[in-house]
């Protein structure tokens, strides 16, 4: 079945640094979703991407839908302590319907 | 405010006991989902419902049961058959159309006494 591989699994950075993480798949996706989960809370949707090559920003966050449709990238600029959490990518299972496949997550830690 | 409400936030279960986790949404979404999250892990699908009075097993349905009698409610019962129930349980909903995002509640943490 479809699998989404996220890397890195964890990151420990200094406040103010930029962050890059990615999500890859062996199969093509027609939608990419990025979520953030704060400790002890549910995931919150950050950015949704629907077109290959699409670049979308949400404040300091920027996500891109890879041109091959097999990957997506999330960048965070000028990180702050509240960026701490787990970032998940997700895409529709079998590229159909409303079921999602989730990556294993990238855990971000920010040192003030 | 529109959203998804899960209750309780924390729940404790004794051995051999069934417990029910509540999930209510006022987003008028057709589809609802239950996920299990273990420490340091991603989300695994337990059950989902595309429409009222219908639901389907997900990837790890054994030891769980659900009902969908109302559009806004999708309770999950963790039965005594689930031998390793300690986890963080997340409920989500979506409008039910292809490629649309799911929106999550704040979760219920279940522990065994």
Boltz contact constraints between the chains, C-beta under 6 A:
constraints:
  - contact:
      token1: [A, 31]
      token2: [B, 99]
      max_distance: 6.0
  - contact:
      token1: [A, 33]
      token2: [B, 101]
      max_distance: 6.0
  - contact:
      token1: [A, 41]
      token2: [B, 106]
      max_distance: 6.0
  - contact:
      token1: [A, 42]
      token2: [B, 90]
      max_distance: 6.0
  - contact:
      token1: [A, 42]
      token2: [B, 104]
      max_distance: 6.0
  - contact:
      token1: [A, 42]
      token2: [B, 105]
      max_distance: 6.0
  - contact:
      token1: [A, 42]
      token2: [B, 106]
      max_distance: 6.0
  - contact:
      token1: [A, 42]
      token2: [B, 107]
      max_distance: 6.0
  - contact:
      token1: [A, 43]
      token2: [B, 104]
      max_distance: 6.0
  - contact:
      token1: [A, 45]
      token2: [B, 101]
      max_distance: 6.0
  - contact:
      token1: [A, 48]
      token2: [B, 101]
      max_distance: 6.0
  - contact:
      token1: [A, 92]
      token2: [B, 99]
      max_distance: 6.0
  - contact:
      token1: [A, 97]
      token2: [B, 98]
      max_distance: 6.0
  - contact:
      token1: [A, 98]
      token2: [B, 31]
      max_distance: 6.0
  - contact:
      token1: [A, 98]
      token2: [B, 94]
      max_distance: 6.0
  - contact:
      token1: [A, 98]
      token2: [B, 96]
      max_distance: 6.0
  - contact:
      token1: [A, 98]
      token2: [B, 100]
      max_distance: 6.0
  - contact:
      token1: [A, 100]
      token2: [B, 102]
      max_distance: 6.0
  - contact:
      token1: [A, 102]
      token2: [B, 42]
      max_distance: 6.0
  - contact:
      token1: [A, 102]
      token2: [B, 43]
      max_distance: 6.0
  - contact:
      token1: [A, 104]
      token2: [B, 42]
      max_distance: 6.0
  - contact:
      token1: [A, 105]
      token2: [B, 42]
      max_distance: 6.0
